[in-house]
Amino acid sequence: MEDLLQSALEARERSHAPYSRFKVGAAVRCASGRVFTGSNVESSSYGLTICAERLAICIAMHEGEQEITEIAVVADTQGAPGPCGACRQFMYDFAPKADVLMGNLKGDRRRVSVGELIPWGFGPDDLAAFGPQATPKDDTTVG
């Protein structure tokens, strides 16, 4: 996963963080072997900011990928950075079986599973009891 962490480090350089100056890069590897990257993109309305992890996952989904197997996150933190709660939920929804490698610029690393990041997570399978309309569609059509 070190190659994935390097991709995340490169993505971090494309961060748009004019307000916090806190640059984050992420990379995801899919079962197909394809890698997609993202960086945080801040808005002056902070609630509209998108995190690097979510951007990388969205790009992978947009490109038709169905399974994310590995996620790497890089930031300039004291220790290896943990994803925020929103990103942990997003990972649980779109990459529940993925391994996550977190790293900082000093070389600190931490590797965990998505399940370890969000124990007792709530995701698509939990909605199955409410019928097929509540679960994700197998195709990519809208509506």
Secondary structure, 3 states (H helix, E strand, C coil): CHHHHHHHHHHHCCCECCCCCCCEEEEEEECCCCEEEEECECCCCHHHCECHHHHHHHHHHHCCCCCEEEEEEEECCCCCCCCCHHHHHHHHHHCCCCEEEEEECCCCEEEEEHHHHCCCCCCHHHHHHHCHHHCCCCCCCCC
